[in-house]
Each structure stands twice: as C-alpha cells, then as structure tokens.
Amino acid sequence: MALLQLVMNTTYTLPEREPQENIAQKHLSLEKIAYMKDLFSSMSHIICILNKSNQVIFFNEKVIEKYGLNLQQDIFGARPGELLQCINSKNDTGGCGTSEKCQYCGAFNALCESWKKKNKTVKECRIVRQLETNTVQIDLEITAAPFSYEQDEYLVVSLQDITEKKRKELLERIFYHDIINVAGSLCGIFQILPSLSGKEKDEFLQIADSLSNQIVDEIKTQQQINKAESGELRVSENRIETKPFLLKVSDKIRHHQVALQKQIETNDYTGNLAFTSDETILTRILINMAKNALEAIDPGQKITISARKTNNIRIEVHNPSYMEREIQLQLFQRSFSTKDNNRGIGTYSMKLLGEGYLNGSVSFESTPDQGTTFFIELPLKNN
C-alpha cells in the first residue's frame, strides 16, 4: 500500500507497517530499560509504546485484562484501533488510520499531532467496537508523548476509558439544561394563564400540555436508552398500520419547540400496510429522526415523514438540507453532535434501538440536490 497522506489540521504521513521481526527486536530492546516493565504494570489504565507506524511495540497487562486479547495475534504490531477492535479499522485500505472516517478520529489525530509537533498531546475520541454479534461504543482520553531510544523514535500512549464520565456529562446536560428550559417555558405559561380567556387560553393550555409531555418524554427516553445499553430493554411486538402510525408520530412532534413555524407532512406510499414491530420503540426512533430534521431546517420549511414498501417496510424522514461530509462520517456515535459537546444521543439511539432491538437497518442519504433522509428498514412479518 502506498504511503497514506491524510489532509487534516496537522498533516502527517503514516509510514508503512514494520515487519513482525522488527517489532520483536524493538520490544526486547525496550524491555531492557530499567524498571520499564514494573512501571507499566503499575498503571491502572492501558498504556503502550508505538513505533513510527503507530504499531504497538510494548504494553501493560491492562490491555489483556480489559479486552481479553491474544498476546501474539492481537497486540504486537497492531495499531490502537485494531487493538480496541474499532469498526473503522476493519477496512480494505490498510487498517487503523487509513479509512476516510479516521480523519476525524480523536485518537488518530492525537498520534499524528504528537508525531508532527514532537510534544505531548491529549485528545478525546469515540470508538465503536465491533464485537462478535454487536457493537459497543466507548469514549477514551488519549495522551501521547514522543521519546527517542537507541536512535529509534516512539510514542508512549495512554488510553483512559472515560465512557461513564461522558455519560454523566450528557445526563447533566439533558436534565440541567434541556429539561430546565422546557420547565421554565411551562412555568411562564402558567404565570400568564390567569390573565387569558376563551380561545387564547385554550391555545396556551395546549402548549402547556405539549411542554409537560416533552419533559416526561425526555426522561423516558433516557430510561429506555439505559435499559437498551444494559440489555434490559424488553420488546413487545404490536400490529402497526402505516397511515395512522405516521399521523401519530407527526402529532407527537408537531407541538415540540423545534417544530415552531415549520411544517410536517406525512405520506403513506404503502396503501396503509400492516406490519409487526414494537410501536413504542419505533415511535422513539421516528421522533428522533423528526427532531433532527426539524432542527436542520429554517422557519417556513417542511419535513416529510413517509412509509414505503420495498422488500421490507421502510419509514423515512426527509428534510431539504444537506449534511456536510465531515458530519456524515461521525453520525451515530454516542457523544457526537453538531449542536454542542454534550449532545448527540439522538442518532446514536436510532442505531441502538433500531438495529439492536427491532432487527432493522438504520441509515441515511444526504446530497446537496436531494437533501437528507434518515430511514429505518424493518423486516415484513406475517400478521
């Protein structure tokens, strides 16, 4: 494979991999450094030494304990993404650091920056791990620092799991910011209600009802995601008819804050097809798709919620805006968001619930001419 040149803020040329015999020789050389092995063993998180090709030369036992890896097959000569079983490292372009998505990986960029600037670099990254039958998302803090030994250059790299910390930050963001904002709007309505009468009062009561439902819905969303991640979420199959289902989803989102001065259209191209799925979970997925679509458009614009029959049943949400390629490559990661650092649960939960529990396929299409469409395809079952 030709040398890979990635275009990013810190341009770095990733050299070819070294052969295993070179890896073994360098490992033995580093092992001779006084107290090296004892020092690494004392670390409570994963720490390793990489060569110029970002291959593992030396490591502590934590990497074996945490991920159950095979010493010879999985570690020596592997790159960090391969070590962690990152889904993007399983490619035909050369492994970890060589795919298009790697350009936006915090771990890879930390290594590149440390090599280029010859100093310590700390970054956060999101890794989607591909296990036997499912995927698991983790958040890591990567610290990389260069050093030289016997005319060779290396990086000492620390990988600290901060998944729980990021989840806590996300929950705090939701409960301390989003829900408080909605609750504040609700309080404001109740303060002015005594001065209203007739039709105007009825309209504000309807808005108050919608805001109350948003608060409850946000809390239920977090409960559902926590259960899904721990494997405790139960699926209850229901008979669903496409036309009333689309209208129900539309009604649920129509009075949401993100829908103000925006239009929602529903189209059933199936002839009111009946199918079987968990209506509660499927509704949650479509609500998240609709929220994302509404946030992407301007007042006066429209989103469309549609159902189509392919070999499966496809339910989709379209909006006329285009997602930049950089955003497309990072979607469905737990803590990635175009809004701010502590958001991003919406697209992640679509994948988690739709593929992990409904046996469906969740994806999107986005072009400058056609806009953006998120969709879920579900298997058709006999009813």
Helices and strands as residue ranges (DSSP letters): E 4-6, E 12-14, H 20-31, H 36-41, E 46-50, E 56-59, H 62-67, I 71-75, H 80-83, G 87-89, G 100-104, H 106-117, E 121-130, E 135-149, E 152-161, H 163-173, I 174-178, H 179-192, G 193-195, H 198-230, E 238-241, H 242-254, G 257-259, E 263-268, E 274-277, H 279-295, E 302-309, E 313-319, H 325-328, H 345-356, E 361-367, E 371-378
